[in-house]
Amino acid sequence: PEVTRSVFDYIWRDGCDPTDQEAFAGLCSELEVEPGAVKHPDVKQRLLQNGKEAIACGIFGVPTWHVLNRMFWGFDATDMMVDYLHDRRMFEDEEMKRVKNLPYGARRI
């Protein structure tokens, strides 16, 4: 979790560009990771496999949490996921059912 948070902060909080090799090398140093490690064939294969598994599960972005057969996507859904952990019944009330049945503006296929 600490490494994931550092990478997320690097990109989304701090606005750093992961393609900037000098800045990325600094992040790798902080995380004690060799900058070229992502190019290693075993790492690439693991990333590809993880991506395929994520797509098969319906995951299309980060962060995504799969909690008790429900998926929560996006940083803005964190509070909703925590609420769900505290009281799953709130997702069964009439208003949540109504919202669930609203038409989609766009849907990923």
Salt bridges, closest charged atoms under 4 A:
ASP9 OD2 - ARG13 NH1 3.16
ASP14 OD1 - ARG13 NE 2.68
ASP42 OD2 - HIS40 ND1 3.96
ASP87 OD1 - ARG89 NE 3.14
GLU94 OE2 - LYS97 NZ 3.78
GLU95 OE2 - ARG98 NH2 2.79
